[in-house]
């Protein structure tokens, strides 16, 4: 473990825990990040407006309220200089409420859901669930985007008892369409208290789409009438908060660590290294891009497959009369997404020489088939920076007889032609409703990302023919 004090390790870990607890959906992630950036002096830009950028200043913009880009222009930035980029994503596997969610069975009111991403869906059984996301609300002749998060548990997907499924402990099999339906209420308790309560202000069409019990809960949170609730996008979320745990407070037990961990660490590193005169000697543009929809392939307007990253970089280049192609050649992308730590009960799942461990530092990811974008050159740059700031690094490749996941790294590397490395903190239970990582990796990642922003231009200048 690097020479970071235990006090600092626990402080950073607790800050991540608080961040996760404020962010039950990508929309809440972006909202929270916007506040962090504004508090740090970043200026918000609109895609729809022209940009007037200046050296030594800090900016950010959002897309779809679920994707965010923040950047700081060095005071010594010159036309053609590069961008130091860290990319992460705001989304996680979850269940999402269907556009028509009204379901009933055996006098239970249920909510129809879609599976988003590759979740370990059996971990969603017997959890105290709620809904969180965004809604479009009519306000006079205008329509507002509002966040919503029902604070109490309102949904549950109950297991079938062992007596009716004796093989459950040997092999738990379920149908994602019919067995993942959460219960919301019962018909007996859903009867209106009096006749006036039954006269809803919803249209018949809306009454047919969702249970009035769900609509009432949402409207109570949104402070609006049912008739003013135009539409919404809701994810199910576990109501059990993230926490620091373990006998020595060395673990973080939390939902959505993949990838709120790197979203938080990247943004915090950018904020830390742009305080006061942090940009006075900077020759590059320091850049963080937090994408949505990574868990489902990134093919959306707010995903890494879109032209959005290129568009924003081009707009910055135009402002400083930089040549885009030259800028890309001088740039570097650090694709930050969580890594699979070696599992003590399944150690054989990892290749013997590549077993990332807790507290061993961030993990550089390699794959010969380009599921990760790390090369010898891009890995060397990070090894130099990590050694300089005292953060240890680990390496990982998957076994030849195992499938390999992927990240935004290969997508952006191919789309932009930019040098890229894939990296992430070690964690267990990836894609479970409750995941686990180590406390030390939070501060290690923040320190490493901050050092990357500060040192990349100098290190890059020392790499010949790269």
C-alpha positions in Angstrom: 0.0 0.0 0.0 1.3 3.5 -0.7 2.3 5.9 2.0 -1.1 7.6 2.4 -2.2 8.1 6.0 -5.0 6.0 7.3 -6.9 9.1 8.2 -6.8 10.3 4.6 -7.8 6.9 3.3 -10.9 6.8 5.5 -11.8 10.4 4.8 -11.7 9.9 1.0 -13.6 6.6 1.4 -16.3 8.3 3.4 -16.6 11.1 0.8 -17.2 8.4 -1.9 -19.8 6.7 0.3 -21.7 10.0 0.6 -21.4 10.7 -3.1 -22.9 7.2 -3.9 -25.7 7.8 -1.4 -26.6 11.0 -3.2 -26.6 9.4 -6.6 -29.3 6.7 -7.1 -29.6 7.4 -10.8 -27.4 8.9 -13.6 -29.5 12.0 -13.4 -28.7 12.4 -9.7 -25.0 11.8 -10.5 -24.9 14.7 -13.0 -26.9 16.9 -10.6 -24.4 16.2 -7.8 -21.4 16.7 -10.1 -22.8 20.0 -11.3 -23.0 21.2 -7.7 -19.4 20.1 -7.0 -18.1 21.9 -10.1 -20.0 25.1 -9.4 -18.8 25.2 -5.9 -15.2 24.8 -7.3 -15.7 27.8 -9.6 -16.4 26.0 -12.9 -18.7 27.8 -15.3 -21.6 26.0 -16.9 -21.8 26.1 -20.7 -24.8 25.3 -22.9 -24.4 23.1 -26.1 -27.0 25.4 -27.7 -25.0 28.6 -27.2 -21.7 29.9 -28.5 -18.7 29.4 -26.3 -16.2 32.1 -25.3 -13.3 30.3 -23.5 -10.3 31.7 -21.8 -7.0 30.3 -20.6 -6.8 29.6 -16.9 -10.6 29.1 -16.7 -12.8 26.1 -15.8 -15.9 25.0 -17.6 -18.5 22.2 -17.8 -21.5 21.2 -19.9 -24.1 18.4 -19.7 -26.1 16.2 -22.1 -29.4 14.6 -21.4 -28.9 15.5 -17.7 -27.1 12.1 -17.5 -23.7 12.9 -19.1 -21.2 15.6 -18.2 -18.0 17.0 -19.5 -15.7 19.2 -17.4 -12.5 20.9 -18.5 -9.9 23.4 -17.4 -7.7 25.3 -19.8 -4.1 25.7 -18.8 -2.8 29.3 -18.6 0.1 28.3 -20.9 -2.1 26.4 -23.4 -0.9 27.0 -26.9 -2.6 26.0 -30.2 -1.9 22.4 -30.9 -1.2 21.3 -27.4 -3.0 18.2 -26.1 -5.9 17.2 -23.9 -5.3 15.2 -20.7 -8.5 13.2 -20.5 -10.1 10.9 -18.0 -13.3 9.1 -19.1 -15.7 7.2 -16.8 -19.5 6.5 -16.8 -22.5 7.5 -14.7 -24.7 4.4 -15.3 -24.9 1.0 -13.6 -26.9 -2.2 -14.2 -30.3 -1.8 -12.8 -34.0 -2.5 -13.3 -36.0 0.3 -15.0 -39.7 1.0 -14.9 -41.4 0.2 -18.2 -43.3 2.9 -20.1 -46.5 0.9 -19.3 -45.7 -0.6 -15.9 -49.2 -1.5 -14.5 -49.3 -5.2 -13.6 -51.6 -7.2 -11.3 -51.6 -10.8 -10.0 -53.4 -12.5 -7.2 -54.5 -9.1 -5.8 -50.9 -7.8 -5.7 -50.2 -4.6 -7.6 -46.9 -5.0 -9.4 -44.6 -2.8 -11.5 -43.3 -3.9 -14.8 -39.5 -3.4 -15.2 -36.8 -3.8 -17.9 -33.4 -5.2 -17.3 -30.7 -2.5 -18.0 -27.2 -3.9 -18.6 -25.7 -7.1 -17.4 -26.8 -7.2 -13.7 -26.6 -10.1 -11.3 -30.3 -10.1 -11.1 -30.7 -12.7 -8.4 -29.2 -10.2 -6.0 -32.2 -8.0 -6.5 -34.5 -10.5 -4.8 -35.5 -9.7 -1.2 -34.1 -6.2 -1.2 -35.9 -3.1 0.1 -36.2 -1.2 -3.2 -37.4 2.3 -4.3 -37.4 4.3 -7.5 -35.2 7.2 -8.5 -34.7 9.2 -11.7 -36.2 12.1 -13.5 -39.6 13.4 -14.5 -41.0 16.0 -16.9 -43.5 18.1 -15.1 -45.8 20.7 -16.6 -45.6 24.2 -14.9 -48.0 26.6 -16.5 -47.1 26.7 -20.2 -43.6 25.4 -19.5 -42.1 21.9 -18.8 -39.5 21.3 -16.2 -36.9 18.5 -15.8 -37.1 17.4 -12.1 -35.2 14.8 -10.1 -37.2 12.3 -8.1 -36.1 9.8 -5.4 -38.7 8.2 -3.2 -36.9 7.9 0.1 -38.7 5.0 1.6 -38.8 1.3 0.5 -41.8 0.9 -1.8 -41.0 -2.2 -3.9 -39.8 -5.8 -3.3 -39.1 -8.8 -5.4 -39.8 -11.7 -3.0 -38.1 -15.0 -3.3 -40.1 -18.2 -3.6 -39.8 -20.2 -0.4 -37.5 -23.2 -0.2 -40.4 -25.6 0.3 -41.7 -24.8 -3.2 -38.3 -24.8 -4.9 -36.1 -27.4 -3.3 -33.4 -27.0 -5.9 -32.9 -23.3 -5.1 -29.6 -23.8 -3.2 -28.2 -26.0 -6.0 -29.4 -24.0 -9.0 -31.5 -20.8 -8.8 -33.3 -20.3 -12.1 -35.8 -17.6 -12.8 -37.5 -15.9 -15.7 -36.5 -12.2 -16.1 -39.9 -11.2 -17.5 -42.2 -12.9 -15.1 -40.2 -13.5 -11.9 -38.5 -10.1 -11.6 -41.8 -8.2 -11.1 -41.6 -6.2 -7.8 -44.7 -5.9 -5.7 -45.9 -2.3 -4.9 -49.1 -2.8 -2.9 -52.2 -5.0 -2.4 -55.7 -4.4 -3.8 -57.2 -4.3 -0.2 -55.0 -1.4 0.9 -55.2 0.4 -2.5 -58.9 1.3 -2.3 -59.6 5.0 -2.1 -60.6 6.3 1.3 -63.7 8.1 -0.1 -65.2 8.9 -3.4 -63.5 12.2 -3.9 -60.1 10.4 -3.6 -61.0 8.1 -6.5 -61.6 11.0 -8.8 -58.1 11.3 -10.2 -57.0 14.0 -12.5 -55.1 11.6 -14.7 -56.3 11.0 -18.3 -57.7 7.5 -18.8 -54.6 6.7 -20.9 -52.3 7.5 -17.9 -54.5 5.6 -15.5 -54.0 2.5 -17.8 -50.2 2.9 -17.9 -49.2 3.0 -14.2 -50.8 2.2 -10.9 -52.2 5.3 -9.2 -50.3 4.3 -6.0 -47.0 4.8 -7.9 -48.2 8.0 -9.5 -49.3 9.4 -6.1 -45.9 8.6 -4.6 -44.1 10.4 -7.4 -46.4 13.4 -7.4 -45.9 13.7 -3.6 -42.1 13.8 -4.1 -42.4 16.2 -7.1 -45.0 18.5 -5.5 -47.2 18.3 -8.5 -50.6 17.0 -9.6 -51.0 13.7 -11.5 -52.2 15.6 -14.5 -49.0 17.6 -14.6 -46.7 14.6 -14.7 -46.0 14.3 -18.4 -43.4 11.5 -18.4 -40.6 9.9 -16.4 -37.5 7.6 -16.5 -37.1 5.7 -13.3 -34.6 3.1 -12.1 -35.1 0.8 -9.1 -32.5 1.3 -6.4 -31.6 -0.4 -3.1 -32.6 1.8 -0.1 -29.8 0.4 2.0 -27.1 3.1 2.0 -23.5 2.6 1.1 -21.1 2.3 4.0 -17.6 1.7 5.1 -17.3 -1.8 6.7 -15.0 -4.7 7.6 -13.3 -5.5 10.9 -10.7 -2.7 10.2 -12.9 -0.3 8.2 -11.0 -1.3 5.1 -14.0 -2.1 2.8 -16.7 -0.1 1.1 -20.1 -1.9 0.7 -22.2 0.0 -1.8 -24.4 -0.1 -4.8 -23.2 1.3 -8.2 -19.4 1.3 -7.4 -19.1 0.3 -11.1 -18.7 3.1 -12.0 -19.5 5.8 -9.5 -16.1 5.1 -8.0 -14.2 6.4 -11.0 -16.8 9.1 -11.7 -16.2 10.6 -8.2 -12.4 10.1 -8.2 -11.9 11.6 -11.7 -14.0 14.7 -10.9 -12.5 15.1 -7.4 -9.0 14.9 -8.9 -9.8 17.6 -11.5 -11.3 19.9 -8.9 -8.3 19.4 -6.6 -5.7 20.2 -9.2 -7.4 23.3 -10.5 -7.7 25.2 -7.2 -6.0 28.5 -6.7 -3.0 28.7 -9.2 -3.3 25.1 -10.2 -3.5 26.0 -13.9 -0.7 28.6 -13.9 1.9 26.3 -15.4 -0.4 24.0 -17.3 0.1 23.6 -21.1 -2.7 21.2 -21.8 -6.5 21.1 -21.3 -7.5 19.0 -18.4 -10.7 17.1 -19.3 -13.1 14.7 -17.6 -15.9 13.1 -19.6 -18.6 11.1 -17.7 -20.8 9.1 -20.1 -24.2 7.5 -19.8 -25.2 4.1 -21.3 -21.8 2.4 -21.0 -23.5 -0.7 -19.5 -25.5 -1.2 -22.6 -22.9 -0.5 -25.3 -22.6 3.3 -25.3 -24.6 3.7 -28.5 -26.6 6.8 -27.6 -26.4 10.6 -27.9 -25.0 10.7 -24.3 -22.8 7.6 -24.7 -19.1 7.2 -25.7 -20.1 6.0 -29.2 -21.6 9.4 -30.1 -19.8 12.3 -31.7 -20.2 14.3 -28.6 -16.6 14.0 -27.3 -15.2 14.9 -30.7 -17.7 17.8 -31.0 -16.7 19.3 -27.7 -13.0 18.9 -28.3 -13.4 20.6 -31.7 -15.3 23.5 -30.2 -12.5 24.0 -27.7 -9.9 23.8 -30.5 -11.8 26.3 -32.6 -11.9 28.8 -29.7 -8.0 28.7 -29.4 -7.4 28.2 -33.2 -6.0 24.8 -32.6 -5.8 22.0 -35.2 -8.0 19.1 -34.1 -5.8 16.4 -35.6 -2.6 17.9 -34.0 -4.4 18.2 -30.7 -5.5 14.5 -30.7 -1.9 13.4 -31.5 -0.7 15.2 -28.4 -3.5 13.9 -26.2 -4.1 10.9 -24.0 -7.2 9.2 -22.6 -7.3 7.4 -19.3 -10.4 5.1 -19.4 -11.3 4.6 -15.8 -13.6 1.7 -15.0 -13.6 -0.8 -12.1 -11.5 -4.0 -12.3 -12.3 -7.5 -11.1 -10.2 -8.2 -8.0 -9.2 -11.8 -7.3 -12.0 -13.5 -5.4 -10.7 -15.6 -2.4 -13.4 -18.3 -3.0 -12.8 -18.4 -6.8 -9.1 -17.6 -7.1 -8.8 -20.1 -10.1 -10.9 -17.7 -12.2 -7.9 -15.4 -12.4 -4.8 -16.1 -14.4 -2.0 -17.0 -11.9 0.2 -14.0 -12.6 -2.6 -11.5 -12.8 -4.6 -11.4 -9.6 -5.4 -7.9 -8.6 -5.8 -7.6 -4.8 -7.4 -5.1 -2.5 -5.1 -2.3 -1.4 -2.6 -3.1 -4.1 -3.3 0.0 -6.2 -5.3 0.8 -9.3 -5.3 -1.9 -12.0 -4.0 -1.5 -15.6 -6.1 -3.6 -17.9 -4.6 -5.4 -20.9 -6.3 -7.5 -23.7 -4.7 -8.7 -26.9 -8.0 -8.7 -28.6 -8.5 -5.0 -27.9 -11.3 -5.3 -25.4 -9.1 -2.9 -23.5 -7.1 -0.2 -25.2 -3.9 -0.2 -23.1 -0.6 -0.5 -25.0 3.1 -0.7 -23.9 3.4 3.1 -24.6 0.2 4.1 -22.7 1.0 1.8 -19.8 4.5 3.2 -19.6 3.2 6.7 -19.3 1.0 5.7 -16.4 3.8 3.7 -14.7 6.1 6.8 -14.8 3.4 9.0 -13.3 2.4 6.4 -10.7 6.0 5.9 -9.5 6.4 9.7 -9.3 3.4 10.2 -7.0 3.9 7.0 -5.0 0.8 5.0 -6.0 1.3 1.3 -6.8 -0.1 -0.2 -9.9 -1.3 -3.7 -10.7 -1.8 -5.5 -14.1 -4.6 -7.7 -15.2 -5.5 -9.9 -18.2 -8.3 -12.4 -18.3 -7.6 -16.1 -18.7 -7.7 -17.4 -22.3 -10.6 -19.6 -21.4 -12.7 -16.7 -19.9 -14.7 -13.9 -21.6 -13.5 -10.4 -21.3 -15.6 -7.4 -20.7 -14.9 -4.0 -22.2 -15.0 -0.3 -21.5 -15.3 3.1 -23.2 -11.6 2.9 -23.8 -11.5 1.0 -27.1 -14.6 2.9 -28.3 -13.0 6.3 -27.9 -9.6 5.1 -28.9 -10.9 3.9 -32.2 -13.3 6.9 -32.8 -10.8 9.6 -32.0 -7.5 7.9 -32.8 -6.2 8.8 -29.3 -3.6 7.1 -27.2 -5.6 5.3 -24.4 -5.0 3.2 -21.3 -7.7 1.3 -19.3 -7.5 1.4 -15.6 -9.7 0.9 -12.5 -9.9 0.2 -8.8 -10.1 -3.4 -7.7 -13.5 -4.6 -6.6 -15.6 -7.7 -5.9 -19.3 -8.4 -6.6 -19.2 -6.4 -9.8 -22.7 -5.9 -11.2 -24.4 -7.1 -8.0 -26.9 -4.8 -6.3 -24.3 -4.5 -3.6 -20.6 -4.3 -4.6 -17.4 -4.2 -2.6 -14.1 -2.4 -2.9 -11.3 -1.4 -0.6 -11.1 2.0 1.1 -7.4 2.6 0.2 -8.1 2.6 -3.6 -10.2 5.8 -3.4 -7.4 8.1 -2.3 -4.9 6.1 -4.4 -7.1 6.8 -7.5 -7.6 10.5 -6.7 -3.8 11.0 -6.2 -3.0 9.1 -9.4 -5.6 10.9 -11.5 -4.4 14.3 -10.1 -0.8 13.4 -10.9 -1.9 12.4 -14.4 -3.4 15.9 -15.0 -0.3 17.6 -13.6 2.4 15.5 -15.1 1.2 14.1 -18.4 2.6 16.9 -20.7 6.1 16.6 -19.2 6.1 12.8 -19.3 4.7 12.8 -22.8 7.6 15.0 -23.9 10.0 12.4 -22.6 8.5 9.5 -24.6 10.3 9.3 -28.0 8.4 8.4 -31.2 5.1 7.8 -29.3 
